[in-house]
Amino acid sequence: MNLELDSILEQSLSQMQVGKAGVESSLPSDPEMASQLEPLLLIAERLWSIPKPTLPPAAKAQMESRLLAAAAANPLLRPVGQQRKPIFMPRWGWVFSALTAILLFVFLMTAMMVNASADALPGTPFYPVKRTVEDARLWVAPARDEPQLAVPDQVVVNDDVDGRLGEDDAGGEEVRARLAELADHPHVGDIRQCGMMVGIELVGNRRGPWPFDPALRVGAGVCKHARNHGLIIRPLGDVVVLMPPLAMDEEELELLVQVTAEAILAATAR
């Protein structure tokens, strides 16, 4: 079949399909082409005359019900136009956003204040923040995290204060003289000194090997009481450490020892 015959066949089928021509009128005048096109046009005419297959109404309804049931059972499918429910109701969404922003702002401001108060000195605006942070760390940390000094089986009691103190410099002598009044305190087990460095060991009872329960945090209580009165000292477990600067004068040394003694009395009186 050549291209010309194909073109004539296509035009004839188009006219027959719309009812503008029949088989006889669609045949070309050329007898050879007409003999080739006639059987093809007759076949097309018979095919168009065959009725199209249709489903019975009952079968169609059954197929539709099966399709709807399968779609309803599929969780990934939902009816057109149906929207997913939001996690939060729209009227409460702004409240959640506002609370989140406020909490984030408070957290950032607290972190900035704690960071800014790390190097604060007495008298500066951030010094109270620094004291609050240090007190919180001191009391929140468990007792087991504090360095504990080994307590001997028997607490050594030295009646002669001069016999257990260290170097004989002027500042050390001043501190030694000021600390002599604590030697007989019932909760002072030992006073160790090397120059201006002093360690005052606190015990539950100096007459026996009875240290304080670490959970009581007596050393930390002494330091907290002293800090409330303007003196910064540190504990090593239940040993109160004094390390005054070498340039401290006699009045300041007297105040140091006086506040420390008062803090020991206050913390061990409970």
C-alpha positions in Angstrom: 0.0 0.0 0.0 1.5 3.3 -1.1 1.2 6.7 0.5 -1.5 7.9 -1.9 -3.7 4.9 -1.1 -3.1 5.5 2.6 -4.2 9.1 2.3 -7.4 8.2 0.3 -8.2 5.5 3.0 -7.8 7.9 5.8 -10.1 10.5 4.1 -12.7 7.9 3.2 -12.9 6.6 6.8 -13.2 10.1 8.2 -16.2 10.9 5.9 -17.9 7.5 6.6 -17.5 7.9 10.3 -19.3 11.2 10.3 -22.0 9.9 7.9 -21.1 12.1 4.9 -20.3 9.2 2.6 -20.8 5.5 2.1 -18.6 2.7 0.8 -19.6 3.2 -2.8 -19.2 7.0 -2.9 -15.8 6.8 -1.1 -14.2 4.6 -3.7 -11.8 6.4 -6.1 -12.3 6.4 -9.9 -9.2 4.3 -10.4 -10.4 0.7 -10.6 -7.1 -0.7 -9.2 -7.3 1.5 -6.1 -11.0 0.9 -5.7 -10.4 -2.8 -5.6 -7.9 -2.4 -2.8 -10.0 0.1 -0.8 -13.4 -1.6 -1.0 -12.7 -4.6 1.3 -11.1 -2.3 3.9 -14.0 0.1 3.9 -16.5 -2.7 4.2 -14.7 -4.1 7.2 -14.6 -0.7 8.8 -18.4 -0.2 8.1 -19.2 -3.6 9.8 -17.1 -2.8 12.8 -18.9 0.5 13.4 -22.2 -1.3 13.1 -21.4 -3.6 16.0 -22.9 -2.2 19.3 -20.5 -1.2 22.0 -20.3 -3.5 25.1 -21.9 -2.0 28.2 -22.0 -3.3 31.8 -25.3 -4.2 33.4 -26.3 -1.6 36.1 -26.0 -4.2 38.9 -22.4 -5.1 37.9 -21.5 -1.4 37.6 -22.9 -0.6 41.1 -21.0 -3.6 42.5 -17.7 -2.4 41.0 -18.2 1.1 42.3 -18.9 -0.2 45.8 -15.8 -2.3 45.8 -13.6 0.7 44.7 -15.1 2.9 47.4 -14.5 0.3 50.1 -10.9 -0.2 49.0 -10.3 3.6 49.0 -11.8 4.0 52.5 -9.6 1.2 53.9 -6.4 2.9 52.5 -5.1 5.4 55.1 -3.1 7.3 52.5 -6.3 8.3 50.6 -8.8 10.9 51.8 -11.7 12.5 50.2 -11.0 15.5 47.9 -11.2 18.8 49.7 -10.8 17.2 53.2 -8.0 19.0 55.1 -5.7 17.4 57.7 -6.4 18.6 61.2 -3.7 20.9 62.6 -1.7 19.8 65.6 -2.7 22.9 67.5 -5.9 24.8 67.1 -5.3 28.1 65.3 -6.5 30.2 68.2 -4.0 28.7 70.6 -1.1 28.7 68.1 0.0 32.3 68.9 0.0 31.5 72.7 2.4 28.6 72.2 4.7 30.7 70.0 4.7 33.6 72.6 5.5 31.2 75.4 8.4 29.7 73.4 9.8 33.1 72.6 9.6 34.2 76.3 11.3 31.1 77.6 14.0 31.4 74.9 14.5 35.1 75.8 14.7 34.3 79.6 17.2 31.5 79.0 19.5 33.7 76.8 19.4 36.6 79.3 20.2 34.3 82.2 23.1 32.8 80.3 24.4 36.2 79.4 24.2 37.5 83.0 26.0 34.4 84.4 28.7 34.8 81.8 29.1 38.5 82.5 29.3 38.0 86.2 32.1 35.4 86.1 34.8 38.1 86.6 32.7 40.5 88.7 34.3 42.2 91.7 32.7 43.4 94.9 30.8 46.6 94.4 30.0 46.0 90.7 26.4 45.5 89.5 26.9 41.8 88.6 28.7 40.8 91.8 25.4 39.7 93.5 24.7 37.5 90.5 28.1 35.9 90.8 27.5 35.2 94.5 24.1 33.6 93.7 25.6 31.4 91.0 28.4 30.3 93.3 26.0 29.6 96.2 23.8 27.5 93.9 26.7 25.5 92.6 28.0 25.0 96.2 24.6 23.7 97.5 23.4 21.8 94.4 26.6 19.8 93.9 26.3 16.4 95.8 28.5 15.9 98.9 30.5 13.2 97.1 31.7 15.6 94.5 33.5 17.7 97.1 37.2 16.8 97.8 37.3 14.9 101.1 40.4 14.7 103.3 41.2 11.4 105.0 40.3 11.5 108.7 42.7 9.5 110.8 41.4 6.8 113.2 42.0 9.2 116.1 41.7 13.0 115.8 45.0 14.6 117.0 44.3 17.3 119.6 47.2 19.7 120.1 46.9 22.0 123.1 50.0 23.9 122.1 49.1 26.0 119.1 52.6 27.2 118.6 53.9 23.7 118.2 51.8 22.9 115.1 52.1 26.2 113.2 54.5 26.7 110.3 56.9 29.4 109.3 57.8 32.2 111.6 57.1 35.2 109.4 55.3 38.3 110.7 52.0 37.6 108.9 52.0 34.0 110.0 52.7 34.9 113.6 49.7 37.3 113.5 47.4 34.7 112.1 48.7 32.1 114.6 48.0 34.5 117.5 44.5 35.2 116.2 43.7 31.5 115.6 44.8 30.4 119.1 41.3 31.1 120.5 39.9 28.4 118.1 42.3 25.7 119.4 39.9 24.7 122.2 36.7 24.8 120.1 34.8 21.5 120.5 34.4 21.1 116.7 38.0 22.2 115.7 40.0 19.0 115.4 43.2 20.5 114.0 44.7 23.8 112.8 47.4 23.3 110.2 49.5 26.3 109.1 52.4 27.0 106.7 53.1 30.7 106.7 49.9 32.5 105.7 48.2 29.3 104.5 45.9 27.8 107.1 43.7 24.7 107.1 41.1 24.5 110.0 39.7 20.9 110.2 36.2 20.6 111.6 35.0 17.5 113.4 31.8 16.4 115.1 33.6 15.8 118.4 37.3 16.5 118.9 37.6 13.9 121.7 37.1 10.9 119.4 37.3 9.9 115.7 33.9 11.4 115.0 34.0 13.6 111.9 30.9 15.3 110.6 28.6 13.5 108.3 29.6 14.6 104.7 25.9 15.2 103.9 25.8 18.0 106.4 28.3 20.0 104.4 29.6 21.9 107.4 32.6 23.3 105.6 30.4 24.7 102.9 28.1 26.2 105.6 31.1 28.0 107.2 32.1 29.5 103.9 28.6 30.6 103.0 28.2 32.3 106.4 31.6 34.0 105.9 30.6 35.1 102.4 27.5 36.7 103.8 29.7 38.9 105.9 32.1 39.9 103.1 34.8 37.2 103.4 35.5 34.8 100.6 37.0 31.5 101.8 36.8 28.0 100.4 36.2 24.5 101.9 38.0 21.3 101.2 35.4 18.9 102.5 35.2 19.9 106.2 38.5 21.7 106.2 38.2 25.5 105.9 41.1 27.0 103.9 42.5 30.5 104.6 45.0 31.9 102.1 45.2 35.7 102.8 47.4 37.9 100.5 50.8 38.7 101.9 50.1 42.4 101.6 47.2 42.2 104.1 47.6 44.5 107.1 46.9 43.7 110.7 43.4 45.1 110.8 42.4 43.0 107.8 44.0 39.9 109.3 42.1 40.5 112.5 38.9 40.8 110.5 39.7 37.7 108.5 40.2 35.5 111.6 37.2 37.1 113.4 34.7 36.5 110.6 36.1 32.9 110.2 35.7 32.2 113.9 32.2 33.6 113.9 31.3 31.5 110.8 32.6 28.3 112.5 30.6 29.0 115.6 27.5 29.7 113.6 27.8 26.7 111.3 28.6 24.2 114.1 25.9 25.4 116.5 23.1 23.6 114.7 
